[in-house]
Amino acid sequence: MESTTFEELSFQKTKDQNYLRLSNTNMLLNILKKKRFVSRAELAKMVRMSPTSVTRIVADLQRLGLVRETDLFSSGVGRRAVMLEIVPDSLYTIGVHIDNEFIRVCAVSFSSELLAIERIPFSSSDLQGIICSCLKMYNSIISSYELNPKKIIGAGIGVVGVTDPITRNVLLSPQLSWENAAIADSFEQAFNIPVIIDNDVKASIIGEMNLLGIPQTIDTAMLYLGSGVGSAAYIQGTMIRGKQNAAGEVGHIIVDFEGGKLCECGRIGCLQTHVASKYLIERAQEYDPTINSISKLRLAYDAKSPWALDIIDNCVKYISMAVDVLTAMYNPDQIIIGGALLHDFGSIMPDIIDKFQDTIVVPNISGNTVVMSKYYDVSCSVGGALLAQNTFLADFLKRRI
């Protein structure tokens, strides 16, 4: 058996110490981001570290400009302790949302606040054209809000379809006509920052939970209604991803075996053919060929056109079914309903709650179980930016601590 040299032992010890220090630094930063104002003494108690170790880590974070002392003091007995807080403009991350209706780009601060967002209508699935549009919005945000590009540590891109965050490929996106599309490298070259890719609904639930102030300890599922239908679940602090990150494709559950419409996946009777905006418009055009948007369908609904009432009643019925499915699968504390469909029909969506409560599968779910999103237009891009922060902050710290 080969013996381990002193140099090898020293290297391993240094490596372990560096890993522990980086882990502790991340832990302190997460607390500061959640608690806002915390003293060094409070930090030491929370993480069960010595005051000396906490002081050393805080000094590193102050040197990097990530943490600062405030004018506030703790109100405890004895000597008043100076409070610490995150420096919001010390770092930024970029979020991008790509679907077949709009492309959005946003900037998020280190304190997880949305700073700016721009969007343009989707016009083509050509990758280079999409990158060019995203780069224009990115540069516009930097210029308009005077962001320092050197403080931007990465971007997170939410894409409609099945994505692989490990290989950073879009495995399949029928809406964009992409298959095994390696888009990350092209975005990195254009933006000149690291990039992470994820499914749009999984990015959206991260954004929604942040914007709604939902702690990661609260089991949460999301039903996303837009150009397609998808779901995501954050259970016991972990995203449910499944093989190839494909968990949550609830839109392709077959719910209509007789007389159903052909889905873009090639099968007949999928849930999304009753709920997704594309199919709602197709159904409306069977009665009125001038209906070419969800907004016009809403006008027909408000005018109490019988066919429009039937289409939306049918839609609500199947949304209720999807909420029931998510309840049975995950038994979450709450379900967020989000997506572009809420822009025009959010005001009638509370009907879903009533139908859901009448047909509930899993009993004893307390609280306001179904939550209608107020952030359907920004949640995916914000979630992408937060995903980038979680992914690239460790590398940023590793290079500097």
C-alpha positions in Angstrom: 0.0 0.0 0.0 1.4 3.4 -1.0 1.9 5.8 1.9 0.5 9.3 1.8 3.1 12.0 1.8 3.2 15.0 4.1 2.7 17.3 1.1 -0.4 15.4 0.1 -1.8 15.5 3.6 -1.2 19.2 3.8 -2.8 19.8 0.4 -5.9 17.8 1.4 -6.1 19.7 4.7 -5.9 23.0 3.0 -8.5 21.9 0.5 -10.9 20.8 3.3 -10.3 24.1 5.1 -11.0 26.1 2.0 -14.2 24.2 1.3 -15.4 24.6 4.9 -14.6 28.3 4.8 -16.5 28.8 1.5 -19.4 26.8 2.9 -19.6 28.9 6.0 -19.3 32.1 4.0 -22.3 31.1 1.9 -24.2 30.2 5.0 -23.6 33.6 6.5 -24.6 35.4 3.3 -27.8 33.4 3.0 -28.8 34.4 6.6 -27.9 38.1 5.9 -30.0 38.0 2.7 -33.0 36.6 4.6 -32.8 38.5 7.9 -31.7 41.8 6.4 -30.1 43.2 9.7 -28.1 40.9 11.9 -25.2 41.5 14.3 -22.0 39.4 14.4 -23.0 38.0 17.7 -26.4 36.9 16.4 -24.7 35.3 13.4 -22.4 33.3 15.6 -25.4 32.0 17.6 -27.4 31.1 14.4 -24.6 29.1 12.8 -23.0 27.8 16.0 -19.6 29.2 15.1 -17.1 31.1 17.3 -17.4 34.9 17.3 -13.8 35.0 16.0 -14.6 32.9 13.0 -17.7 34.9 12.2 -15.7 38.2 12.5 -13.0 36.8 10.1 -15.6 35.8 7.5 -17.5 39.1 7.8 -14.2 41.0 7.3 -13.7 39.1 4.0 -17.2 39.9 2.9 -16.7 43.6 3.8 -13.5 43.6 1.8 -15.3 42.3 -1.2 -18.0 44.9 -0.7 -20.8 42.4 -0.3 -21.6 43.3 3.4 -21.6 46.5 5.2 -22.2 47.9 8.7 -25.4 50.0 9.2 -26.3 52.8 11.5 -28.6 50.5 13.4 -27.7 48.8 16.7 -29.1 45.7 18.4 -31.4 46.4 21.3 -30.1 43.7 23.6 -28.8 44.0 27.1 -25.3 45.3 27.6 -23.1 46.8 24.9 -25.0 47.5 21.7 -23.8 45.5 18.7 -23.4 47.0 15.2 -25.8 45.5 12.7 -24.7 44.1 9.3 -26.6 44.1 6.0 -26.1 42.9 2.4 -25.0 45.6 -0.1 -27.7 45.3 -2.8 -25.6 46.8 -5.7 -22.5 44.8 -4.9 -23.4 42.1 -7.5 -26.0 41.5 -10.1 -27.4 38.6 -12.1 -29.3 38.5 -15.4 -32.5 36.5 -16.0 -33.8 35.6 -19.5 -37.2 34.1 -20.4 -37.7 32.6 -23.8 -41.0 31.3 -25.0 -42.9 31.5 -28.2 -44.9 34.6 -27.2 -42.4 36.9 -25.6 -38.7 37.2 -24.8 -37.8 38.9 -21.5 -34.5 40.0 -20.0 -34.2 41.3 -16.4 -31.5 42.4 -13.9 -31.7 41.3 -10.2 -29.6 42.8 -7.4 -27.6 40.8 -4.8 -30.5 41.3 -2.4 -32.7 39.5 -4.9 -34.7 42.6 -5.9 -35.9 43.1 -9.5 -34.2 46.2 -10.8 -35.3 46.3 -14.4 -37.0 44.2 -17.1 -37.5 44.5 -20.8 -39.5 42.4 -23.2 -40.2 42.0 -26.9 -42.7 39.9 -28.8 -41.4 36.6 -30.1 -40.9 36.6 -33.8 -38.6 33.7 -34.8 -37.1 30.6 -33.3 -33.8 31.4 -35.0 -31.2 31.1 -32.1 -28.9 33.9 -33.4 -31.8 36.2 -33.8 -33.0 35.5 -30.2 -29.5 36.0 -28.8 -29.2 39.3 -30.7 -32.6 40.5 -29.3 -31.6 39.5 -25.8 -28.2 41.2 -26.1 -29.9 44.5 -27.1 -32.2 44.3 -24.1 -29.3 43.4 -21.9 -27.2 46.4 -23.1 -30.3 48.7 -22.8 -30.7 47.7 -19.1 -27.1 48.2 -18.3 -27.2 51.6 -20.0 -30.5 52.8 -18.6 -29.9 51.8 -15.0 -26.1 52.4 -15.1 -25.2 48.9 -13.9 -21.5 48.1 -13.7 -21.0 45.1 -16.1 -18.0 44.0 -14.0 -20.5 43.3 -11.1 -22.6 40.9 -13.2 -21.6 37.4 -12.2 -23.9 35.3 -14.5 -27.2 34.8 -16.3 -30.0 32.2 -15.9 -32.1 31.4 -18.9 -35.6 29.9 -18.6 -36.7 28.2 -21.8 -40.1 26.6 -22.6 -39.5 22.9 -23.1 -37.4 20.1 -21.6 -33.9 21.4 -20.6 -30.8 19.8 -19.0 -29.1 22.2 -16.5 -26.1 19.9 -16.4 -25.3 19.8 -20.2 -27.1 23.2 -20.5 -28.9 22.0 -23.6 -32.6 22.3 -24.6 -33.5 18.7 -25.1 -36.9 19.3 -26.7 -39.0 22.4 -27.2 -41.9 21.8 -29.6 -43.0 25.5 -29.1 -39.6 26.7 -30.4 -39.0 23.8 -32.8 -35.7 23.1 -30.9 -34.2 19.7 -30.3 -30.9 19.0 -28.6 -30.1 22.7 -28.9 -26.8 23.7 -27.2 -27.6 27.3 -26.6 -25.5 28.1 -23.5 -22.2 28.5 -25.2 -23.7 31.0 -27.7 -25.2 33.1 -25.0 -22.0 33.1 -23.0 -20.0 34.3 -26.0 -22.6 37.1 -26.6 -23.0 38.2 -22.9 -19.4 37.4 -21.9 -20.7 36.0 -18.6 -21.4 32.4 -17.3 -24.8 31.0 -18.2 -27.1 28.4 -16.7 -30.2 26.9 -18.5 -33.4 25.6 -17.0 -37.0 24.9 -17.8 -39.2 28.0 -17.8 -41.7 26.6 -15.2 -38.9 25.5 -12.8 -37.4 29.0 -13.1 -40.8 30.5 -12.6 -41.5 28.7 -9.3 -38.2 30.0 -7.9 -39.1 33.6 -9.0 -42.7 33.3 -7.7 -41.6 32.0 -4.2 -39.1 34.9 -4.0 -41.6 37.6 -5.2 -44.4 36.3 -2.9 -42.0 35.9 0.1 -42.6 32.1 0.4 -39.8 30.4 2.4 -38.2 27.4 0.9 -39.4 25.4 3.9 -43.0 25.8 2.6 -43.9 22.9 0.3 -45.1 24.6 -2.9 -46.3 23.5 -6.3 -46.9 25.6 -9.4 -49.3 25.2 -12.3 -48.1 27.3 -15.3 -50.6 28.3 -18.0 -49.2 29.9 -21.1 -48.3 28.8 -24.6 -48.0 25.4 -23.0 -49.0 23.9 -19.6 -46.4 22.8 -17.1 -45.9 22.3 -13.4 -43.1 22.4 -10.9 -42.8 21.5 -7.2 -40.5 22.6 -4.4 -40.8 20.0 -1.7 -38.8 19.9 1.5 -36.5 22.6 0.2 -35.7 20.7 -3.0 -36.8 21.1 -6.6 -38.4 18.0 -8.0 -36.6 17.5 -11.3 -36.8 13.8 -12.4 -34.8 12.1 -15.1 -33.5 14.6 -17.6 -35.1 17.4 -15.7 -38.4 16.4 -17.3 -40.6 16.1 -14.1 -43.7 18.3 -14.2 -44.9 17.9 -17.8 -48.5 17.8 -16.6 -49.7 19.4 -19.8 -49.2 16.1 -21.7 -51.4 14.0 -19.4 -54.1 12.6 -21.7 -57.5 13.8 -20.4 -59.7 13.5 -23.5 -59.6 10.1 -25.2 -62.6 10.8 -27.5 -62.8 13.8 -29.7 -59.6 15.5 -28.3 -57.4 17.8 -30.4 -54.0 16.8 -31.8 -51.3 18.1 -29.4 -48.0 19.4 -30.7 -46.4 16.4 -29.0 -48.1 14.2 -31.6 -50.7 12.7 -29.3 -54.4 13.4 -29.1 -56.3 14.7 -26.0 -53.5 16.2 -23.9 -54.4 18.5 -21.0 -52.8 21.5 -22.7 -55.1 21.2 -25.7 -57.9 22.4 -23.4 -56.0 25.0 -21.4 -53.0 26.4 -23.3 -53.5 29.8 -25.1 -52.7 28.4 -28.6 -55.5 25.8 -28.4 -58.0 28.2 -26.8 -57.5 30.5 -29.7 -57.9 27.5 -32.2 -61.2 26.6 -30.5 -62.4 30.2 -30.6 -61.6 30.4 -34.3 -64.0 27.6 -35.0 -66.7 30.1 -34.1 -65.1 33.4 -35.0 -62.1 33.4 -37.4 -61.2 37.0 -36.3 -60.2 35.7 -32.8 -56.3 35.7 -33.0 -55.4 36.5 -29.4 -56.4 35.6 -25.8 -57.4 39.3 -25.3 -60.0 39.0 -28.1 -61.3 35.8 -26.6 -61.7 37.7 -23.3 -63.7 40.4 -25.1 -66.0 37.7 -26.5 -66.3 36.1 -23.0 -67.3 39.5 -21.5 -69.8 39.9 -24.3 -71.3 36.6 -23.1 -70.9 34.9 -26.4 -72.2 31.4 -25.7 -69.3 29.7 -27.4 -66.7 31.8 -25.5 -68.4 31.0 -22.2 -68.3 27.3 -23.1 -64.6 27.5 -24.0 -63.6 29.1 -20.8 -65.9 27.0 -18.6 -64.2 23.9 -20.2 -60.8 25.5 -19.6 -61.5 26.1 -15.9 -62.8 22.6 -15.5 -59.5 21.2 -16.8 -57.4 23.6 -14.8 -59.3 22.4 -11.7 -58.4 18.8 -12.7 -54.7 19.8 -13.0 -54.8 21.4 -9.5 -56.3 18.2 -8.2 -53.6 16.2 -9.8 -50.8 18.3 -8.3 -52.5 18.0 -4.9 -52.6 14.3 -5.1 -49.0 14.0 -6.3 -47.3 16.4 -3.9 -49.7 17.3 -1.1 -48.2 20.8 -1.0 -48.9 23.6 1.5 -50.0 25.7 -1.4 -50.3 25.8 -5.2 -49.4 28.8 -7.3 -51.3 29.3 -10.5 -49.2 31.4 -12.9 -48.5 32.1 -16.5 -49.6 34.4 -19.3 -53.2 33.2 -19.3 -53.7 35.1 -16.0 -53.1 38.4 -17.9 -56.6 38.2 -19.5 -58.4 35.7 -17.3 -56.9 36.2 -13.8 -60.0 37.9 -12.6 -62.2 34.8 -13.1 -59.6 32.3 -11.9 -60.9 32.4 -8.3 -63.6 30.1 -9.7 -60.9 27.5 -9.8 -60.5 27.6 -6.1 -64.2 26.9 -5.5 -64.2 23.9 -7.9 -60.9 22.7 -6.4 -62.3 22.8 -2.9 -65.4 20.8 -3.9 -63.3 18.0 -5.5 -60.3 18.0 -3.2 -58.4 14.6 -3.1 -56.1 15.0 -0.2 -57.7 16.3 3.0 -56.4 18.5 5.8 -54.5 21.0 3.7 -54.7 24.2 5.7 -54.4 27.8 4.8 -54.9 29.6 1.5 -54.0 26.7 -0.7 -54.4 28.1 -4.2 -52.6 31.4 -4.9 -53.1 33.4 -8.1 -49.8 34.9 -9.3 -49.4 38.6 -9.6 -46.0 38.2 -11.2 -46.7 36.0 -14.2 -44.9 38.4 -16.6 -41.7 38.5 -14.6 -41.4 35.4 -12.5 -39.5 33.2 -15.0 -36.8 35.8 -15.7 -36.5 36.7 -12.0 -36.2 33.0 -11.2 -33.5 32.6 -13.9 -31.5 35.5 -12.3 -31.8 33.9 -8.8 -30.8 30.6 -10.2 -27.7 32.2 -11.7 -26.9 33.9 -8.3 -27.2 30.5 -6.5 -25.1 28.8 -9.2 -22.3 31.4 -9.7 -21.9 33.0 -6.3 -19.8 30.2 -5.0 -17.3 30.5 -7.9 -17.2 34.2 -7.3 -16.3 33.7 -3.7 -13.9 30.9 -4.4 -11.8 33.1 -6.6 -11.6 35.9 -4.1 -11.6 34.4 -0.6 
